[in-house]
Amino acid sequence: MHGGNDMPHRVPTSVPRLGLLLCDVILMIIAWLNMVSMREVAELPSEYQAKAHSLSSSAANVGASHAILRIEGNEADSPELLRYYLCRYTAGDSVTVTDVSSDVVSERKIGLVAKYTSFDLGTMIVVGVIYFVFGIYVILKHSSRPFAGVLHALAVGTALMILCDWGSLKLYLEPFNALRWFIFDVAIWILPSLFLHFSFMYPNEKRGHRRLFTTLFYMVSLSGIGVSAYYLVQIFFCGIHIYDTHYLDIHAQVNDVFLIAGLLCAAANLEHSALAIQDPYDRKRIYWVLLGISFGPLVYVFLILVPRMMLDYELVSQSMMQYTLLMAPLMFYLAIRKNPDRKTGESA
């Protein structure tokens, strides 16, 4: 009788786990191919590395001797648009730019340089792989716990946000380029909802307003993913110029605001749980998670996202930001690992 009862319990847990691991492997391969393209990402020489400007802007205000107005005849009136144009080239290519320097507009041909150093790329790979490994650890060791699927998706989504950032578009065919960008967009749109969802499930599942809040957030995530897919099809398959879509506005502004909202709501909900919960060990576990969010993703928000939205530049380097992100899987691991002090031996 016991042998017959074991099978129904094993099948439902092993099959999804195997499927998730297979998806992880496929996504890791795509992420690796994207990292290959990121080695070729081009950037303007140092004297041009500033916000794209209109004629009424002053390059001196952002510390650059030249401010780009157009690249190969295309208007470059935002940093994200300029970044998109540069993805169409590789380091070492020459492009014709129209710039303004000391209120003098001129046209010249310049050579592009590599955007990422070997250290930058190594940092991305290390941090991204650690997030992937943590996601796999959650599925293998904690698959029976209610939050396992959400935390796994959260870890893998963060890895994809790091490893599937915009790479050069010259190395691969347009369908694969569209796929890489779509995976990146899915990751950055779904992460705010996953953070909030996890905050309602850890350490104890709260049913109260969870369904309402998480449903609203997931609806925004799905809407953002749908809009991204629509515009990416136009850009990569229909020949519509990115300037004639709202893709960059949504990508650079709406999504950033949504990510900030998701992280702050998740942190507030976890803090509320910590104040309301009676068990001191459960409270400690929540604070481990809060530390991971505060010194990981929230550092990204306040030193990268908010300055970029308000000032059009970032306060810290990408490499420093990514190393701070390592706080999240470390703290989350401390929170969910087994508690050796408890006689019951159950997972903490």
TAURDA-V618577 format. One record per backbone hydrogen bond with DSSP energy under -1.0 kcal/mol. CO is the residue of the C=O (numbers start at 1). NH is the residue of the N-H. E is the energy in kcal/mol with one decimal. If there is no record, write none. Layout:
[[CO NH E] [CO NH E]]
//
This chain:
[[1 5 -1.7] [2 6 -1.2] [6 10 -1.6] [7 11 -2.3] [10 14 -2.6] [11 15 -2.1] [13 17 -1.2] [14 18 -2.3] [15 19 -2.4] [16 20 -2.8] [17 21 -2.2] [18 22 -2.2] [19 23 -2.3] [20 24 -2.4] [21 25 -2.1] [22 26 -2.2] [23 27 -2.6] [24 28 -2.4] [25 29 -2.0] [26 30 -2.1] [27 31 -2.7] [28 32 -2.3] [29 33 -2.3] [30 34 -2.1] [31 35 -2.1] [32 36 -1.7] [33 37 -1.5] [34 38 -1.6] [37 40 -1.1] [37 168 -1.3] [40 91 -1.3] [41 115 -2.4] [43 113 -2.9] [45 48 -2.4] [47 66 -1.9] [48 50 -2.0] [54 57 -2.0] [58 61 -1.1] [59 62 -1.5] [59 64 -1.6] [60 63 -1.2] [67 100 -2.1] [68 53 -1.7] [69 76 -2.8] [70 98 -2.6] [71 74 -2.0] [74 71 -2.3] [78 82 -2.3] [79 83 -2.3] [80 84 -2.0] [81 85 -2.2] [82 86 -2.2] [83 87 -1.3] [85 88 -1.5] [86 89 -1.6] [87 169 -3.3] [90 93 -2.3] [93 112 -3.1] [95 110 -2.7] [96 72 -3.8] [97 108 -2.5] [98 69 -3.4] [98 70 -1.7] [99 106 -2.5] [100 67 -2.0] [101 104 -1.5] [104 101 -2.3] [106 99 -2.6] [108 97 -3.0] [110 95 -2.4] [112 92 -1.8] [113 43 -2.5] [117 121 -2.4] [118 122 -2.6] [119 123 -2.4] [120 124 -2.3] [121 125 -2.4] [122 126 -2.6] [123 127 -2.6] [124 128 -2.8] [125 129 -2.7] [126 130 -2.1] [127 131 -1.9] [128 132 -2.2] [129 133 -3.1] [130 134 -2.4] [131 135 -2.4] [132 136 -2.3] [133 137 -2.6] [134 138 -2.2] [135 139 -1.7] [136 140 -2.5] [137 141 -2.8] [138 142 -2.1] [142 145 -1.9] [145 148 -1.8] [147 151 -2.9] [148 152 -2.6] [149 153 -2.2] [150 154 -2.3] [151 155 -2.4] [152 156 -2.6] [153 157 -2.7] [154 158 -1.9] [155 159 -2.1] [156 160 -2.4] [157 161 -2.0] [158 162 -1.6] [159 163 -2.9] [160 164 -2.3] [173 177 -2.2] [174 178 -2.9] [175 179 -2.0] [176 180 -2.5] [177 181 -2.3] [178 182 -2.4] [179 183 -2.6] [180 184 -1.9] [181 185 -2.4] [182 186 -2.8] [183 187 -2.2] [184 188 -2.3] [185 189 -2.0] [186 190 -2.2] [187 191 -1.7] [190 194 -2.1] [191 195 -2.6] [192 196 -2.0] [193 197 -2.8] [194 198 -2.7] [195 199 -1.8] [198 201 -1.2] [198 202 -1.3] [200 206 -3.0] [209 213 -2.4] [210 214 -2.8] [211 215 -2.0] [212 216 -2.1] [213 217 -2.3] [214 218 -2.9] [215 219 -2.1] [216 220 -1.8] [217 221 -2.5] [218 222 -2.9] [219 223 -2.2] [220 224 -2.7] [221 225 -2.6] [222 226 -2.4] [223 227 -2.5] [224 228 -2.5] [225 229 -2.6] [226 230 -2.2] [227 231 -2.4] [228 232 -2.8] [229 233 -2.1] [230 234 -1.7] [231 235 -2.7] [232 236 -3.0] [233 237 -2.1] [233 238 -1.1] [234 240 -2.2] [241 244 -1.8] [242 245 -1.4] [246 250 -2.2] [247 251 -2.8] [248 252 -2.8] [249 253 -1.6] [249 254 -1.0] [250 255 -2.5] [253 257 -2.4] [254 258 -2.2] [255 259 -2.5] [256 260 -2.3] [257 261 -2.5] [258 262 -2.6] [259 263 -2.3] [260 264 -2.4] [261 265 -2.5] [262 266 -2.2] [263 267 -2.5] [264 268 -2.5] [265 269 -2.4] [266 270 -2.3] [267 271 -2.3] [268 272 -2.2] [269 273 -2.0] [270 274 -2.3] [271 275 -1.8] [272 276 -1.7] [273 277 -2.1] [279 283 -2.2] [280 284 -2.1] [281 285 -2.2] [282 286 -2.0] [283 287 -2.0] [284 288 -1.8] [285 289 -1.8] [286 290 -2.7] [287 291 -2.4] [288 292 -2.0] [289 293 -2.2] [290 294 -3.0] [291 295 -2.6] [293 298 -2.8] [296 300 -1.5] [297 301 -1.9] [298 302 -2.5] [299 303 -2.3] [300 304 -1.5] [300 305 -2.2] [301 306 -3.1] [303 315 -2.1] [304 308 -1.9] [305 309 -2.5] [306 310 -2.3] [307 311 -3.5] [317 321 -2.1] [318 322 -2.4] [319 323 -1.9] [320 324 -1.8] [321 325 -1.3] [323 326 -1.0] [324 327 -1.8] [325 328 -1.2] [326 330 -1.6] [327 331 -2.7] [328 332 -2.7] [329 333 -2.2] [330 334 -2.0] [331 335 -1.8] [332 336 -2.1] [333 337 -1.7] [337 348 -1.2] [339 342 -1.1] [342 345 -1.0]]
//
